[in-house]
Amino acid sequence: MDLKSLHKYTYREYQFFPSDGNRHEVVNGEHYMNPAPSTRHQTVSRHLQFQLYTQLELQQRGKVFNAPTDVELASHDVVQPDLVVILTANQRIITPKRIRGIPDLCVEIISESNPDYDRILKLEMYQRCGVPEYWIVDPQEQVVDVYVLADQKSYTHTRCAESVLRPTFISDVEIDLDKIWRD
């Protein structure tokens, strides 16, 4: 039996991973490393972050963080979502070094190099950890897969290909998808 597969990484060990330009994460105790995102990925992220920022943070309704921000969901789950939203009522989970707890929204923008990482592995982890809402943004297909925790155990899924996305975790917020796809 491989001894490495028996070891489960924690945040304590994660802190000592190298700063090498790659994105290091721990999912269910296993170490994953992904290359830096593409410029298209970063453009979509910036456009989406701007809309969330203007409708939430500027209105003092919540905080919006972008990668690389460490999010410690559980002892063996430490990730850096592309975007994270924490509403004002939940801001106690924000610490000086990381977010320690369950955010209201995690957003991952699909990387062409490894789409299954966000669609399968992270989806399962976010659901298991109880993240209320998870978006998978696909710049190539220009759609957003929205996962909402229905019964505190499993996600319901809808695909948004229209021009407006309305989050379920907060009212009166509208994301203009046409604007996030712009170059």
C-alpha positions as CSV (number, residue, x, y, z in Angstrom):
1,M,0.0,0.0,0.0
2,D,1.3,3.5,-0.9
3,L,2.0,5.4,2.4
4,K,1.5,8.7,0.6
5,S,-2.1,7.9,-0.1
6,L,-2.7,7.3,3.6
7,H,-1.6,10.8,4.6
8,K,-4.2,13.5,4.6
9,Y,-2.9,17.1,4.3
10,T,-4.3,19.8,6.6
11,Y,-4.1,23.6,6.5
12,R,-1.1,23.5,8.8
13,E,0.9,21.6,6.1
14,Y,-0.7,23.6,3.3
15,Q,0.8,26.8,4.6
16,F,4.3,25.4,3.7
17,F,3.5,24.5,0.1
18,P,5.8,26.4,-2.3
19,S,5.0,29.8,-3.8
20,D,5.8,28.6,-7.3
21,G,3.2,30.3,-9.5
22,N,0.9,27.2,-9.3
23,R,-2.4,27.0,-7.5
24,H,-2.1,24.5,-4.6
25,E,-5.2,23.2,-3.0
26,V,-6.1,20.4,-0.6
27,V,-9.3,18.4,-1.3
28,N,-10.3,15.7,1.1
29,G,-6.7,15.6,2.4
30,E,-5.1,15.2,-1.1
31,H,-2.8,17.8,-2.6
32,Y,-3.7,19.2,-6.0
33,M,-1.7,21.6,-8.1
34,N,-2.9,23.5,-11.1
35,P,-1.1,26.0,-13.4
36,A,-1.8,29.7,-13.3
37,P,-5.1,30.6,-15.1
38,S,-5.2,31.9,-18.7
39,T,-5.8,35.6,-19.6
40,R,-9.3,34.7,-20.8
41,H,-10.1,33.1,-17.4
42,Q,-8.8,36.1,-15.6
43,T,-10.8,38.5,-17.8
44,V,-14.1,36.7,-17.0
45,S,-13.2,36.5,-13.3
46,R,-12.5,40.3,-13.2
47,H,-15.8,41.1,-15.0
48,L,-17.8,38.9,-12.7
49,Q,-16.0,40.1,-9.6
50,F,-16.7,43.8,-10.6
51,Q,-20.5,43.1,-10.8
52,L,-20.5,41.2,-7.4
53,Y,-18.4,43.9,-5.8
54,T,-20.6,46.8,-7.0
55,Q,-23.8,45.1,-5.9
56,L,-22.6,43.6,-2.6
57,E,-19.5,45.2,-1.2
58,L,-20.1,48.8,-2.2
59,Q,-23.6,48.4,-0.8
60,Q,-22.2,46.9,2.4
61,R,-24.0,43.7,2.0
62,G,-21.0,41.4,1.9
63,K,-17.4,40.9,0.9
64,V,-16.1,39.6,-2.4
65,F,-12.6,37.9,-2.6
66,N,-10.7,36.6,-5.6
67,A,-8.0,34.0,-5.9
68,P,-5.6,33.4,-4.4
69,T,-7.5,33.6,-1.1
70,D,-7.3,30.5,1.1
71,V,-10.6,29.1,2.1
72,E,-10.5,26.4,4.8
73,L,-13.8,24.7,4.5
74,A,-12.8,21.8,6.8
75,S,-9.6,20.4,8.3
76,H,-8.7,18.5,5.1
77,D,-10.3,20.9,2.5
78,V,-8.4,24.1,1.8
79,V,-9.0,25.7,-1.6
80,Q,-8.6,28.9,-3.5
81,P,-11.9,29.5,-5.4
82,D,-11.7,32.0,-8.3
83,L,-14.3,34.1,-6.4
84,V,-15.8,33.9,-2.9
85,V,-18.7,35.8,-1.5
86,I,-19.4,36.2,2.2
87,L,-22.5,38.1,3.3
88,T,-22.3,40.6,6.1
89,A,-24.0,38.3,8.6
90,N,-21.3,35.7,8.1
91,Q,-18.2,37.8,8.1
92,R,-17.0,36.3,11.4
93,I,-15.4,33.5,9.2
94,I,-12.9,36.1,7.7
95,T,-9.6,36.0,9.4
96,P,-6.4,38.0,8.6
97,K,-4.8,35.1,6.8
98,R,-7.8,33.1,5.3
99,I,-11.5,32.4,5.3
100,R,-12.2,29.8,7.9
101,G,-15.6,28.4,7.4
102,I,-18.4,28.1,4.8
103,P,-18.8,31.1,2.4
104,D,-22.2,32.0,0.9
105,L,-21.0,31.5,-2.6
106,C,-18.0,29.9,-4.3
107,V,-17.3,30.5,-8.0
108,E,-15.0,28.5,-10.2
109,I,-14.2,29.4,-13.8
110,I,-13.5,26.3,-15.8
111,S,-9.9,25.9,-16.9
112,E,-9.4,24.3,-20.3
113,S,-6.5,22.3,-18.8
114,N,-8.6,20.4,-16.2
115,P,-12.4,21.0,-16.4
116,D,-13.2,17.8,-14.3
117,Y,-11.4,19.3,-11.3
118,D,-14.2,21.9,-10.9
119,R,-17.1,19.9,-12.3
120,I,-16.5,16.7,-10.3
121,L,-14.0,16.9,-7.5
122,K,-14.7,20.4,-6.3
123,L,-18.5,20.1,-6.8
124,E,-18.5,17.0,-4.5
125,M,-16.3,18.8,-2.0
126,Y,-18.4,22.0,-1.9
127,Q,-21.6,19.9,-1.5
128,R,-20.1,17.7,1.2
129,C,-18.9,20.8,3.1
130,G,-22.2,22.6,2.9
131,V,-21.5,25.5,0.6
132,P,-25.0,27.0,0.0
133,E,-24.3,28.1,-3.6
134,Y,-21.6,27.1,-6.1
135,W,-21.2,28.5,-9.7
136,I,-19.2,26.8,-12.4
137,V,-18.6,29.5,-15.1
138,D,-17.7,28.1,-18.6
139,P,-16.3,30.9,-20.7
140,Q,-16.1,28.7,-23.8
141,E,-19.7,27.7,-23.8
142,Q,-20.8,31.0,-22.2
143,V,-22.9,29.3,-19.5
144,V,-23.0,29.2,-15.7
145,D,-23.9,26.0,-13.9
146,V,-25.6,27.0,-10.7
147,Y,-25.7,24.5,-7.8
148,V,-27.9,25.3,-4.8
149,L,-27.9,23.3,-1.6
150,A,-31.5,22.1,-1.3
151,D,-31.8,20.0,1.8
152,Q,-28.4,20.7,3.4
153,K,-27.1,17.5,1.8
154,S,-27.4,17.7,-2.0
155,Y,-27.3,20.3,-4.7
156,T,-30.0,21.1,-7.2
157,H,-28.6,22.1,-10.6
158,T,-29.7,24.7,-13.1
159,R,-27.9,26.0,-16.2
160,C,-28.0,29.7,-16.9
161,A,-27.4,30.6,-20.5
162,E,-29.6,33.7,-20.5
163,S,-28.3,37.2,-20.2
164,V,-29.1,37.6,-16.5
165,L,-28.2,35.4,-13.6
166,R,-30.0,36.0,-10.3
167,P,-28.3,34.4,-7.2
168,T,-30.5,32.6,-4.8
169,F,-28.3,33.4,-1.7
170,I,-29.3,37.1,-1.7
171,S,-32.2,39.1,-3.3
172,D,-31.9,42.1,-5.6
173,V,-28.6,41.0,-7.2
174,E,-28.4,40.5,-11.0
175,I,-25.4,39.5,-12.9
176,D,-25.3,40.6,-16.5
177,L,-23.7,37.6,-18.2
178,D,-23.3,39.4,-21.5
179,K,-20.8,41.7,-19.8
180,I,-18.7,38.9,-18.3
181,W,-18.1,37.3,-21.7
182,R,-16.6,40.5,-23.2
183,D,-12.9,40.5,-23.9
